[in-house]
Amino acid sequence: MKVKITAIRADKINWFYVLGSQCQIWRINMQHRLEKFQHNEKGFTLLELLVSVVLLAIVVGALLSMFVTSTKNNITSAEVVDEGYMAQKHMEKIYSLGKDKSVSEIADHLFYSGYGYNSKIDPDYACFMVRDGEYYIKTELFYGIYDAINEDLCKVVVSVYNDSTYSDPLTSMQGIYLIKE
């Protein structure tokens, strides 16, 4: 097989083509490039530097904005989970007490466990309030309202608040339990 090599010289750049195969070999005169780099006195202008700094600031600002938004969302999610956990914790306490206690015994247990008792004159309603960590918990027991279905049913509503006025609930959980009277 005969291979033909052709050399083309253009501005101190040697290109070699190996014909007959698909290979191309490029050789650049490194001395010429080094000399050209050493004698280059052009630099960046002040305007070019300012434009690059402004572009960098825009990119970094956008990234920081996304980071701040992400952090706020994570904090909000953590608060919602904590509030739901508090409601569930107090709801499960009522559920576990209801397995072997009557409604009046549950009310007595909550009162002697540090829950403040705040009830209307209504004999079928009891309301207990307690502070748990940074939250204020209000537990309401409605009994006798489902007598037509089953007289042992008790509606329990647990609400979580951020302040002691109990005015704006953060979260609320309710359930209907079978509690023997």
N, C-alpha and C positions, 0 to 999 in steps of 0.2 A: 504494500500500500504506500502510495506516495503522499507525503504531507508537505503542503506548501505553507511557508511562513512569510508573512508580509509585515513589514515595519513601517509605520507612519509616524513622522515626527511633526508635532505641532506645539510650539511654545514650550519646549523642553519636556513634553509629556510623550512617553513612548508607549504605543499600543501595539501589542502583539496579538495577532489572531492566528490561531491554529485552525487551519481549514481542514475539512475532512472529519473533524470531531466538533462537537457542540461547545467546546471549552473556549472561554475567552480569558486571556491573562492581561491584566492592566498593571502597568508599572509606572508609578509617578516619581519623578525626580525629587527626592526628599531634600536635597540641598537647596533647590530652587524655592520650595515651600518654606523652609526654615529662613532663608534670606528674606523672603517677602514678609514673613511674620516679624522678624527682627527690625525691619526698616519701616514698619507701619506706625505712623505717628497719630493716626486717627483714634479718638476716644469717644466716650459717650458725652453728649451734650447735657446741660442741666435740664432741658425740657424732656429729653428721653428718660432721664432718671426720675423726674417728677411724675411722668406718665406711668412708669413702671411701679412707683411707690403707690400711686392712687389705685391702680389695678389690683395690686397686692392687698391694699386696705379693703377694697370692695369684696374681694374673695374671702379674706379673713373675717370681715364683718358678717358675711352671709353664713359662714361656718359657725361663728359664735352665736348668731341668732338661732340657728337650728339646735345648737347645744343647750342654750337657755330654755328654749321651748320644750325640748325633750326632758330636761331636768324638772321643769314645772309639771309636766304631765306625769312623771314618775312620782313626784311628791303627792299630787292629787290622788293618784291611784292608790298609793300607800295609805292615805287618810281614809279613803272609801273602804278599803279592806279592813282597816282597824275598827272603823265604826260598825261594819257588818259583823266583825268578830265579837265586839262588845255585846251587840244585840243577841247574837247566837249564844254566847256564853251565859247570859242571864236567862234566856229562853230555855236552855238545856237544864239550868238549875231548877226552874219551875217543873220541867218535865220529870227530872229525877226525883224531886220531892213528891210529885203527884203519883208516883208508883205505889207508895205505901202510906200516904197521908191524905187526910180530907182537906177540903178547901180552907176550913178554919184553922187546921193545924199548919197548913202552908203559910197562911197569913201570920200566925203566931211565930213560926220559924223565921220568916222574913223580918218581922218586927224586932225579934230578939237578936237577929244577925246584923243589926245596924241600919236597916232600911227605915227611913222615916215614913210614918203612916199618915196618909192624907186621904180621907174618904168622905164622900157625901153621906147624906142620911140614908141613902139607898142601901137596903140590906143585901142586894145582889151585886154589889160593886165594892172593890177594894183597890186602893191606889198606894203604891209604895215608891219612894224615891231614895236614891243613894248615889253617892259619888264614887266612881271607879276610875282611878287614875286621873286623866285630864277630862273625862267625860262625866256627864250627869245622866243617870239611868232612871227612867220612869217605867214601872211595871204595873199594869192594870189587870185586874182579875174581874171578869164578868161571869157570874154564875147565875143559873136560874133563867137565862134568856133562851135556852134551847130546851126547856122542859117539855115542849110539845113533841120533840124528837126523842130526847133522852135526858132525864133529869141529872145525870152525872156528867154532862158535858160542861166544860168551862172554857170560855174564850180568854186567851192570854195575849196581851199586847205589850211588847217591850219597845220603848222608844229611847233613842240616844240623842242627847242634847250637848251643845257646846258650852252652855252657860246655865247658871242656877235659876234663871227665870222660867225655864222649861217652855219657852215660847216658840222656838223654831227648830223642829226635829231635824237632825242630820240624816237619820235613817230610822226605820221602824220595821218591826217584825211581829207577825201575829200568827197564832195557832189555836186550834181547838183541841183540848185534851179531855180524855175520859178520866175523871177524878171521882173516886167514890166519896160520897158525903157521909 
